[in-house]
Amino acid sequence: MQIYLDYSATTPQRPEVTARIQEVLQQEWGNPSSLHAWGQRAATVMEMARLQVAQLINAPHPESIFFTSGGTEADNWAIFGVTQQYRTPQHLIISSVEHSAIAEPARILEQQGWQVTRLPVNRQGRVNPLDLKAALKPNTVLVSIIYGQSEVGTLQPIETLAQIARCHNVLFHTDAVQVAGRLPLDVQQLGVDLLSLSGHKLYGPQGSGALYVREGVQLAPMIYGGGQEQRLRSGTQAVPTLAGFGVAAEWALAEMTRETPRLRELRDRLFDQLACCSYLVPTGDRLHRLPHHVSLCLTQGEITGKTLVRQLNLAGIGISAGSACHSGKLTPSPILKAMGYSDQEALAGIRFTLGRETTLEDIDWTAMVLKQVLDRLLPKFALSGC
């Protein structure tokens, strides 16, 4: 029995996406910058994909969607595209639970003399809007706060945070990679200036992504050359991949009202099935949470999340852990550390993320297997009530 529960890492490509990619590869393979019929057919395919992605997030104009190679490039571009317009270092605000695609650019800017404020979070991983108000300075040029945290599932109050930034004439960016296709996204209601997306998180192809840029917001290019993507991202676009991204976005929008409640029900069932494990505690915010996301950490013993990943993999179940391995040594999750967990607890985090193929039977089987694994690894800690 094989059960994949790592949909936040990547999702399997939809058959409709694969079919569209193959169709474009065979029939619309031209260079979209070319003026002849082959090029114009490819350009039409690409602009349809841009429209489909724009509709997913209710962008007012398809031209506000700039295609990238994925969420990491979109995040990097949001940060450097704003900050590189300044000759002298200014002030940047991020949260302490950002994805590395934001945290690393911020670290690099800090080395270059930029002031970087990392907003604290509570035990559930939520930013307090009052902390953002207090952190703003006259030279703050950008705020970047992740919408849905990939490791612990917490959703941030993006609309409130963006409004605070807007009232101070500061640009606001959010990484919505984990939210897109799982919860409704409306950039006009959210009031964000920049928003990052990734195709392979919503059953599209890997290597596809987008950055939404509100009309009037200026960005510096990161890639120079032929002037594609409105002269802001040069390079011949990967038309088949982008066509697949567009199809994935269209299906995600169409299925969301049905799929999101189903995922929430399965998510809560898994939390409930594991509630009897007193030393296995949920992480992240249970109320403000991604609908497909279950995360926990061990508070007893010295078993790491990586160990549990390996044990469940032997049982045919794919999950992930938050700690990282560098040069053979495990590093505690910086996300859990920022939320107030100890080093040992931050080594013992695990994540189950659910998707289109996840069934109720998968949830029940996974809970049973995990309990058996824990009972074997931690025999002295009783599973009270299980």
C-alpha positions as CSV (number, residue, x, y, z in Angstrom):
1,M,0.0,0.0,0.0
2,Q,1.4,3.3,-1.1
3,I,0.1,6.6,0.4
4,Y,1.6,9.9,-0.6
5,L,1.1,12.6,2.0
6,D,3.6,15.3,0.9
7,Y,1.5,17.4,-1.4
8,S,3.1,20.6,0.0
9,A,6.4,19.5,-1.4
10,T,5.0,18.8,-4.8
11,T,1.8,17.5,-6.4
12,P,1.4,14.9,-9.1
13,Q,0.7,16.5,-12.5
14,R,-2.9,16.4,-13.5
15,P,-3.7,14.3,-16.6
16,E,-5.3,17.3,-18.2
17,V,-2.1,19.2,-17.7
18,T,0.0,16.5,-19.2
19,A,-2.3,16.3,-22.2
20,R,-2.1,20.0,-22.8
21,I,1.7,20.1,-22.5
22,Q,2.0,17.2,-25.1
23,E,-0.5,19.0,-27.4
24,V,1.6,22.3,-27.3
25,L,4.8,20.4,-27.8
26,Q,3.5,18.8,-30.9
27,Q,1.5,21.7,-32.4
28,E,2.4,25.1,-30.9
29,W,6.1,24.8,-30.4
30,G,7.1,28.1,-31.9
31,N,9.0,31.0,-30.3
32,P,6.3,33.3,-28.9
33,S,8.5,36.3,-29.7
34,S,8.5,35.5,-33.4
35,L,6.1,37.4,-35.7
36,H,5.3,34.5,-38.1
37,A,2.3,32.2,-37.7
38,W,4.2,29.6,-35.7
39,G,5.4,32.2,-33.2
40,Q,2.0,33.8,-32.9
41,R,0.3,30.5,-32.2
42,A,2.7,30.0,-29.4
43,A,2.1,33.5,-28.1
44,T,-1.6,32.9,-28.1
45,V,-1.1,29.8,-26.0
46,M,1.1,31.7,-23.5
47,E,-1.4,34.6,-23.2
48,M,-4.2,32.1,-22.5
49,A,-2.2,30.6,-19.7
50,R,-1.5,34.1,-18.3
51,L,-5.3,34.8,-18.3
52,Q,-6.0,31.5,-16.6
53,V,-3.5,32.3,-13.8
54,A,-4.8,35.8,-13.5
55,Q,-8.3,34.4,-13.0
56,L,-7.1,32.1,-10.2
57,I,-6.1,35.1,-8.1
58,N,-8.7,37.6,-9.5
59,A,-6.0,39.8,-10.9
60,P,-7.6,42.8,-12.7
61,H,-5.4,42.4,-15.8
62,P,-3.6,39.4,-17.3
63,E,-0.6,41.7,-17.9
64,S,0.0,41.8,-14.1
65,I,1.1,38.2,-14.3
66,F,4.8,37.7,-14.9
67,F,5.9,34.1,-15.6
68,T,8.9,32.7,-13.7
69,S,10.6,29.3,-13.3
70,G,8.7,28.7,-10.0
71,G,7.9,30.1,-6.5
72,T,11.6,30.6,-5.5
73,E,12.3,32.9,-8.5
74,A,9.1,34.8,-7.9
75,D,10.0,35.3,-4.2
76,N,13.6,36.4,-5.1
77,W,12.3,38.7,-7.8
78,A,9.9,40.4,-5.4
79,I,12.7,41.1,-2.9
80,F,15.5,42.0,-5.3
81,G,13.2,43.6,-7.9
82,V,12.2,46.2,-5.3
83,T,15.4,46.6,-3.3
84,Q,17.8,46.9,-6.3
85,Q,16.1,50.1,-7.3
86,Y,17.8,51.9,-4.3
87,R,21.4,53.1,-4.4
88,T,21.8,53.0,-0.7
89,P,20.5,50.3,1.8
90,Q,17.0,50.9,3.2
91,H,14.8,48.9,5.5
92,L,13.0,45.6,4.8
93,I,10.5,43.7,7.0
94,I,9.8,39.9,6.8
95,S,8.5,37.4,9.3
96,S,10.6,35.0,11.4
97,V,8.8,32.1,9.7
98,E,9.5,32.8,6.0
99,H,10.4,30.2,3.4
100,S,14.1,30.2,2.6
101,A,13.3,31.8,-0.8
102,I,12.5,35.0,1.2
103,A,14.8,34.4,4.3
104,E,17.9,33.9,2.2
105,P,17.5,37.1,0.0
106,A,16.9,39.0,3.2
107,R,20.1,37.6,4.7
108,I,22.1,38.6,1.6
109,L,20.6,42.1,1.7
110,E,21.6,42.4,5.4
111,Q,25.1,41.6,4.5
112,Q,25.0,44.4,2.0
113,G,24.0,46.9,4.7
114,W,20.2,46.7,4.6
115,Q,18.3,46.8,7.8
116,V,16.1,43.7,8.1
117,T,13.4,43.3,10.7
118,R,12.1,39.8,11.3
119,L,8.8,40.0,13.0
120,P,8.2,37.6,15.9
121,V,5.4,35.1,15.9
122,N,3.4,33.5,18.7
123,R,3.4,29.8,19.6
124,Q,1.0,29.1,16.7
125,G,3.3,30.9,14.2
126,R,1.1,34.0,13.7
127,V,2.3,37.5,13.2
128,N,0.7,40.2,15.4
129,P,-0.3,43.1,13.1
130,L,0.7,45.5,15.9
131,D,4.3,44.3,15.6
132,L,4.3,45.3,12.0
133,K,3.0,48.7,12.8
134,A,5.7,49.2,15.4
135,A,8.4,47.9,13.0
136,L,7.7,50.3,10.2
137,K,10.3,53.1,9.7
138,P,10.5,56.1,7.4
139,N,13.0,54.1,5.2
140,T,10.9,50.9,5.0
141,V,10.5,50.0,1.3
142,L,9.0,46.5,1.4
143,V,7.2,44.1,3.7
144,S,7.1,40.4,2.8
145,I,5.0,38.0,4.9
146,I,4.3,34.4,3.9
147,Y,0.5,33.7,3.5
148,G,0.5,30.0,4.3
149,Q,3.5,28.5,6.1
150,S,4.6,25.3,4.4
151,E,6.0,23.6,7.5
152,V,3.4,24.3,10.1
153,G,0.4,25.3,8.0
154,T,-0.4,28.6,9.7
155,L,-2.2,31.3,7.7
156,Q,-1.2,34.9,8.3
157,P,-3.7,37.9,8.4
158,I,-2.5,39.1,5.1
159,E,-5.3,41.5,4.3
160,T,-4.8,43.3,7.7
161,L,-1.0,43.3,7.3
162,A,-1.2,44.6,3.7
163,Q,-3.5,47.4,4.8
164,I,-1.1,48.5,7.4
165,A,1.7,48.6,4.9
166,R,-0.4,50.5,2.4
167,C,-1.4,53.1,5.0
168,H,2.4,53.8,5.3
169,N,3.0,53.8,1.6
170,V,5.1,50.7,1.8
171,L,5.0,47.9,-0.8
172,F,3.7,44.5,0.4
173,H,4.5,41.1,-0.9
174,T,3.2,37.7,0.1
175,D,4.3,34.2,-0.8
176,A,1.0,32.5,-1.6
177,V,2.6,29.3,-3.0
178,Q,0.9,27.0,-0.5
179,V,-2.5,28.8,-0.6
180,A,-3.1,28.9,-4.3
181,G,-5.6,26.3,-5.4
182,R,-6.5,25.4,-1.8
183,L,-8.1,28.6,-0.6
184,P,-9.7,31.5,-2.6
185,L,-7.1,34.2,-3.6
186,D,-8.2,37.7,-4.5
187,V,-5.3,40.1,-4.9
188,Q,-7.7,43.0,-5.1
189,Q,-9.4,42.2,-1.8
190,L,-6.1,41.3,-0.1
191,G,-4.6,44.6,-1.2
192,V,-1.1,43.1,-1.9
193,D,1.3,44.7,-4.4
194,L,3.2,41.5,-5.2
195,L,2.2,37.8,-4.8
196,S,4.2,34.6,-5.7
197,L,2.8,31.4,-7.2
198,S,4.1,28.0,-8.1
199,G,2.7,25.6,-10.7
200,H,3.8,22.3,-9.2
201,K,2.0,23.0,-5.9
202,L,-1.4,22.9,-7.7
203,Y,-1.0,19.8,-9.9
204,G,0.8,21.7,-12.6
205,P,4.3,21.2,-14.0
206,Q,7.5,21.7,-12.1
207,G,9.5,24.6,-13.3
208,S,6.5,27.0,-13.6
209,G,5.6,29.9,-11.5
210,A,4.4,33.5,-11.5
211,L,4.8,36.8,-9.8
212,Y,1.7,39.1,-9.7
213,V,2.7,42.7,-9.8
214,R,0.1,45.3,-9.1
215,E,-0.3,48.0,-11.8
216,G,1.9,50.9,-11.1
217,V,4.5,48.9,-9.0
218,Q,8.0,49.2,-10.4
219,L,10.4,46.3,-10.4
220,A,14.0,46.0,-11.5
221,P,14.7,43.0,-13.9
222,M,16.7,40.1,-12.6
223,I,17.4,38.6,-16.0
224,Y,18.5,40.7,-18.9
225,G,18.4,39.9,-22.6
226,G,15.7,40.0,-25.2
227,G,13.1,41.8,-23.2
228,Q,10.4,39.2,-22.8
229,E,7.7,39.5,-20.1
230,Q,7.3,43.2,-20.7
231,R,11.1,43.7,-20.6
232,L,11.3,42.6,-17.0
233,R,12.3,38.9,-17.4
234,S,14.3,38.1,-20.5
235,G,14.5,34.6,-22.0
236,T,12.3,32.6,-24.3
237,Q,9.3,31.4,-22.3
238,A,8.7,27.7,-21.8
239,V,5.4,27.7,-23.6
240,P,4.4,24.1,-23.0
241,T,5.1,24.3,-19.3
242,L,3.3,27.6,-19.0
243,A,0.3,26.1,-20.9
244,G,0.2,23.3,-18.3
245,F,0.4,25.9,-15.5
246,G,-2.6,27.7,-17.0
247,V,-4.6,24.5,-17.2
248,A,-3.7,23.6,-13.6
249,A,-4.8,27.0,-12.4
250,E,-8.1,26.7,-14.3
251,W,-8.9,23.3,-12.7
252,A,-7.8,24.5,-9.3
253,L,-10.3,27.3,-9.4
254,A,-13.1,25.1,-10.7
255,E,-12.6,22.4,-8.0
256,M,-11.8,24.5,-5.0
257,T,-15.3,24.9,-3.6
258,R,-15.6,21.1,-3.5
259,E,-12.1,20.0,-2.7
260,T,-11.2,22.4,0.1
261,P,-14.0,21.3,2.5
262,R,-13.1,17.7,1.8
263,L,-9.4,18.3,2.6
264,R,-10.4,20.1,5.8
265,E,-12.5,17.1,6.9
266,L,-9.6,14.7,6.3
267,R,-7.1,17.1,8.0
268,D,-9.2,17.3,11.1
269,R,-9.8,13.6,11.1
270,L,-6.0,12.9,11.2
271,F,-5.5,15.4,14.0
272,D,-8.3,13.7,15.9
273,Q,-6.9,10.2,15.3
274,L,-3.6,11.3,16.8
275,A,-4.9,13.3,19.7
276,C,-4.5,10.3,22.0
277,C,-0.7,10.5,21.6
278,S,0.0,12.9,24.5
279,Y,3.6,13.4,23.5
280,L,2.8,14.1,19.9
281,V,1.5,17.7,19.8
282,P,0.1,19.7,16.9
283,T,2.1,22.6,15.6
284,G,0.8,25.7,14.0
285,D,-2.6,27.4,14.3
286,R,-5.5,25.0,14.3
287,L,-8.0,27.7,13.3
288,H,-6.1,29.8,10.9
289,R,-4.7,26.9,8.9
290,L,-4.1,25.5,5.4
291,P,-7.0,23.1,4.7
292,H,-4.7,20.2,3.7
293,H,-2.0,20.5,6.3
294,V,-1.3,18.5,9.5
295,S,1.9,19.1,11.4
296,L,3.1,17.8,14.8
297,C,6.2,17.3,16.8
298,L,7.4,14.9,19.5
299,T,7.9,16.4,22.9
300,Q,9.3,13.3,24.6
301,G,12.4,11.2,23.8
302,E,15.1,11.9,21.3
303,I,13.4,10.6,18.1
304,T,13.8,13.1,15.2
305,G,11.3,13.9,12.5
306,K,13.7,12.4,9.9
307,T,13.6,9.1,11.7
308,L,9.8,9.1,11.5
309,V,9.9,10.0,7.8
310,R,12.1,7.0,7.2
311,Q,10.0,4.7,9.3
312,L,6.8,5.7,7.5
313,N,8.5,5.4,4.2
314,L,9.3,1.8,5.0
315,A,5.6,1.3,5.5
316,G,4.8,2.9,2.1
317,I,3.7,6.3,3.4
318,G,5.4,9.5,2.2
319,I,5.6,12.5,4.6
320,S,8.2,15.1,5.4
321,A,10.1,16.6,8.3
322,G,11.0,20.2,9.1
323,S,14.6,19.7,10.3
324,A,17.4,19.9,7.7
325,C,20.6,17.8,7.3
326,H,23.8,19.7,6.7
327,S,27.1,17.8,6.4
328,G,25.6,14.8,8.2
329,K,24.3,16.8,11.1
330,L,20.7,17.6,11.8
331,T,19.7,21.2,12.2
332,P,16.6,22.2,14.2
333,S,13.8,23.7,12.2
334,P,14.2,27.5,12.2
335,I,10.4,27.8,11.9
336,L,9.7,25.8,15.1
337,K,12.6,27.6,16.8
338,A,11.0,30.9,15.9
339,M,7.7,29.7,17.4
340,G,9.4,29.0,20.8
341,Y,10.1,25.2,20.5
342,S,13.3,23.8,22.0
343,D,16.1,22.5,19.9
344,Q,15.1,18.9,20.5
345,E,11.4,19.6,19.7
346,A,12.5,21.5,16.6
347,L,14.3,18.4,15.4
348,A,11.2,16.3,15.9
349,G,8.7,18.0,13.7
350,I,6.7,16.1,11.0
351,R,4.3,17.2,8.3
352,F,1.4,15.4,6.5
353,T,0.0,17.3,3.6
354,L,-3.1,15.9,1.8
355,G,-4.3,16.1,-1.8
356,R,-6.7,15.1,-4.5
357,E,-5.9,11.4,-4.2
358,T,-6.1,11.3,-0.4
359,T,-8.9,9.1,1.0
360,L,-10.5,8.6,4.4
361,E,-8.9,5.1,4.4
362,D,-5.5,6.7,3.8
363,I,-5.9,8.9,6.8
364,D,-7.0,6.0,9.1
365,W,-4.2,3.7,7.9
366,T,-1.6,6.4,8.3
367,A,-2.7,7.2,11.9
368,M,-2.6,3.5,12.8
369,V,0.9,3.0,11.3
370,L,2.3,6.1,13.0
371,K,1.0,5.0,16.4
372,Q,2.6,1.6,15.9
373,V,5.9,3.2,14.9
374,L,5.8,5.5,18.0
375,D,4.9,2.6,20.3
376,R,7.9,0.7,19.0
377,L,10.3,3.6,19.2
378,L,9.1,5.1,22.4
379,P,7.7,2.1,24.4
380,K,8.0,3.8,27.8
381,F,5.5,6.5,26.8
382,A,2.0,5.0,26.8
383,L,-0.5,5.9,24.1
384,S,-3.2,6.8,26.6
385,G,-6.7,6.1,25.3
386,C,-5.5,4.5,22.0
